[in-house]
């Protein structure tokens, strides 16, 4: 079955050209011209990926992404205007998987969509469960619990936690984490990792200021500490 893309932008020309390129690559494309319409189509169509413009009428891309992220970890790519670095970082903070700066090449859009779907596609695998005291990580279900309470993580937050927890005490430089989680083509910086680590700590640690599991190795990156149980 062809993968489904929800393309959201208030510029008709972008919707038209991008849709044609994505459909030519084999995707089913659903379009929306504002955030409210995007929310409706996300609920009814259940897309495999959302391409979401930041600046839109009625409801902007940031509000739309936040509403979706409250209940769904569907991959999201943000479309941002040149120079909107603050908005790009904010988008990544709330769980966007990638961003693309306008004006962009439709071919680049197709390549990024293809890469995101390849990285986030879930394959049926034998369950791998890791436990560290109150913390439990189930790879196949992509489920994390702390003291038997489910923790709501984004796709990237789960991938980052799983990678760190799979290699206890190993120190990962920020650049290595970006390469492993976001891929070679990601053109962000180390602050993206810092933001995701902070959000992870807020969700799984009793005291995010003095973390038990995710430790900072100053000047290098991060590591996971914990004895498997």
C-alpha positions as CSV (number, residue, x, y, z in Angstrom):
1,X,0.0,0.0,0.0
2,X,1.3,3.4,-0.9
3,X,2.4,5.7,1.9
4,X,0.2,8.7,2.6
5,X,1.5,12.3,2.9
6,X,-0.5,15.2,4.3
7,X,0.8,18.3,2.7
8,X,-0.2,21.6,4.4
9,X,0.5,25.0,3.0
10,X,-1.6,28.1,2.2
11,X,0.2,28.7,-1.1
12,X,-1.6,26.9,-3.9
13,X,1.4,26.8,-6.1
14,X,3.5,24.9,-3.5
15,X,0.7,22.4,-2.9
16,X,0.3,21.8,-6.7
17,X,4.0,21.4,-7.5
18,X,4.9,19.4,-4.4
19,X,1.9,17.1,-4.8
20,X,2.8,16.3,-8.4
21,X,6.4,15.4,-7.4
22,X,5.4,13.3,-4.4
23,X,2.7,11.5,-6.4
24,X,5.3,10.8,-9.2
25,X,7.4,9.1,-6.5
26,X,4.5,6.8,-5.6
27,X,3.0,8.6,-2.6
28,X,-0.7,9.3,-2.0
29,X,-1.0,13.0,-1.2
30,X,-3.7,14.8,0.7
31,X,-3.6,18.6,0.9
32,X,-4.8,21.2,3.3
33,X,-4.4,25.0,3.2
34,X,-4.6,25.9,6.9
35,X,-4.1,24.3,10.3
36,X,-7.7,23.6,11.1
37,X,-8.2,21.8,7.8
38,X,-4.9,19.9,8.5
39,X,-6.2,18.7,11.9
40,X,-9.4,17.4,10.3
41,X,-7.6,15.6,7.5
42,X,-5.0,14.2,10.0
43,X,-7.8,12.6,12.0
44,X,-9.7,11.2,9.0
45,X,-6.8,10.2,6.7
46,X,-4.2,9.0,9.3
47,X,-1.2,10.0,7.1
48,X,2.2,8.3,7.4
49,X,3.9,11.8,7.3
50,X,2.9,15.4,7.6
51,X,4.6,18.2,5.7
52,X,3.5,21.4,7.5
53,X,4.1,25.0,6.8
54,X,4.7,27.3,9.8
55,X,3.1,30.5,8.6
56,X,-0.6,29.9,7.8
57,X,-3.9,31.5,8.4
58,X,-6.6,30.3,10.9
59,X,-4.2,28.1,12.8
60,X,-0.4,28.2,12.2
61,X,1.9,25.3,11.8
62,X,3.3,25.5,15.4
63,X,-0.2,25.2,17.0
64,X,-1.1,22.5,14.6
65,X,2.0,20.4,15.3
66,X,1.6,20.8,19.1
67,X,-2.0,19.6,18.9
68,X,-1.0,16.6,16.8
69,X,2.0,15.8,19.0
70,X,-0.2,15.5,22.1
71,X,-1.7,12.3,20.8
72,X,0.3,11.1,17.8
73,X,4.0,10.5,16.9
74,X,3.4,10.7,13.1
75,X,6.6,12.1,11.5
76,X,6.3,15.9,10.8
77,X,8.4,18.0,8.5
78,X,8.2,21.7,9.0
79,X,8.4,24.2,6.1
80,X,10.0,27.5,7.3
81,X,11.0,30.8,5.7
82,X,14.6,31.7,5.4
83,X,16.0,33.2,8.6
84,X,13.4,31.6,10.9
85,X,16.0,29.9,13.0
86,X,14.0,30.4,16.3
87,X,10.9,28.8,14.7
88,X,12.9,25.9,13.4
89,X,14.4,25.2,16.9
90,X,10.9,25.6,18.4
91,X,9.5,23.2,15.9
92,X,12.2,20.6,16.7
93,X,11.5,21.1,20.4
94,X,7.9,20.2,20.1
95,X,8.8,17.1,18.1
96,X,9.2,17.9,14.4
97,X,11.4,15.3,12.7
98,X,12.9,17.6,10.1
99,X,12.5,21.1,8.5
100,X,12.9,22.4,5.0
101,X,13.6,26.1,4.3
102,X,11.6,28.0,1.6
103,X,12.1,28.4,-1.2
104,X,13.0,24.7,-1.7
105,X,13.4,22.3,-4.6
106,X,10.5,19.8,-5.0
107,X,13.2,17.1,-5.6
108,X,14.7,17.9,-2.2
109,X,11.3,17.6,-0.6
110,X,10.8,14.2,-2.1
111,X,14.2,13.0,-0.9
112,X,13.6,14.3,2.6
113,X,10.2,12.7,2.8
114,X,11.7,9.4,1.6
115,X,14.5,9.6,4.2
116,X,12.2,10.4,7.1
117,X,9.8,7.5,6.2
118,X,12.7,5.1,5.9
119,X,14.1,6.1,9.3
120,X,10.7,6.0,11.1
121,X,9.1,3.0,9.4
122,X,8.2,0.4,12.0
123,X,9.1,-3.1,11.1
124,X,7.6,-6.1,13.0
125,X,10.4,-7.4,15.2
126,X,10.8,-9.6,18.2
127,X,10.1,-7.7,21.4
128,X,13.2,-6.3,23.0
129,X,12.6,-5.0,26.5
130,X,15.1,-3.2,28.7
131,X,14.5,-2.5,32.4
132,X,16.5,-0.2,34.6
133,X,14.7,-0.2,38.0
134,X,11.5,1.8,37.5
135,X,12.3,2.6,33.9
136,X,11.2,0.1,31.2
137,X,11.8,0.4,27.4
138,X,9.9,-1.9,25.0
139,X,11.5,-1.5,21.5
140,X,8.9,-3.4,19.5
141,X,5.9,-1.5,21.0
142,X,7.9,1.7,21.2
143,X,6.7,2.0,24.8
144,X,8.4,3.6,27.8
145,X,7.1,3.4,31.3
146,X,8.4,4.8,34.6
147,X,7.0,3.3,37.8
148,X,4.4,1.4,35.6
149,X,3.1,4.7,34.1
150,X,3.4,5.2,30.4
151,X,5.5,8.1,29.2
152,X,4.4,9.9,26.1
153,X,7.5,10.3,23.9
154,X,7.9,11.6,20.3
155,X,9.5,9.5,17.6
156,X,12.9,11.2,18.0
157,X,12.7,11.2,21.9
158,X,12.2,7.4,21.9
159,X,14.9,6.8,19.3
160,X,17.3,8.9,21.3
161,X,16.5,7.2,24.6
162,X,16.7,3.7,23.1
163,X,20.1,4.4,21.5
164,X,21.5,5.7,24.8
165,X,20.0,2.9,27.0
166,X,21.2,0.2,24.6
167,X,24.8,1.2,25.3
168,X,25.0,1.9,29.1
169,X,28.0,4.1,30.2
170,X,29.0,4.7,26.5
171,X,29.6,8.4,25.9
172,X,28.0,9.7,22.7
173,X,29.2,13.0,21.2
174,X,26.4,15.3,20.1
175,X,27.5,14.9,16.4
176,X,27.3,11.1,16.6
177,X,23.7,11.3,18.1
178,X,22.6,13.7,15.3
179,X,24.0,11.3,12.7
180,X,22.4,8.3,14.3
181,X,19.0,9.7,14.9
182,X,18.5,12.4,12.2
183,X,20.8,11.1,9.5
184,X,23.7,12.5,7.5
185,X,21.5,15.0,5.6
186,X,20.4,16.9,8.8
187,X,21.8,20.4,8.7
188,X,20.9,21.5,12.3
189,X,23.3,21.9,15.2
190,X,24.1,20.3,18.6
191,X,21.4,22.5,20.2
192,X,18.8,20.1,18.7
193,X,20.2,17.3,20.9
194,X,20.3,19.5,24.0
195,X,16.6,20.3,23.5
196,X,15.6,16.7,23.1
197,X,17.7,15.6,26.1
198,X,16.1,18.2,28.2
199,X,12.6,17.1,27.2
200,X,13.5,13.5,27.8
201,X,14.7,14.2,31.3
202,X,11.6,16.2,32.1
203,X,9.5,13.2,31.1
204,X,11.4,10.2,32.6
205,X,13.5,11.6,35.5
206,X,12.1,12.4,39.0
207,X,14.3,15.4,39.1
208,X,15.5,16.6,35.7
209,X,18.0,19.0,37.2
210,X,19.8,16.0,38.8
211,X,19.2,13.2,36.4
212,X,19.5,9.5,37.4
213,X,19.7,8.0,33.9
214,X,20.7,10.5,31.2
215,X,24.0,12.1,32.2
216,X,25.8,15.0,30.6
217,X,29.5,14.5,29.8
218,X,30.6,18.1,29.7
219,X,32.3,19.2,26.5
220,X,31.5,15.9,24.7
221,X,27.9,14.8,24.8
222,X,25.7,12.4,26.8
223,X,25.6,8.9,28.3
224,X,23.1,6.6,29.9
225,X,23.8,5.2,33.4
226,X,21.8,2.3,34.9
227,X,22.1,-1.4,35.8
228,X,19.8,-3.6,33.8
229,X,17.3,-5.4,36.0
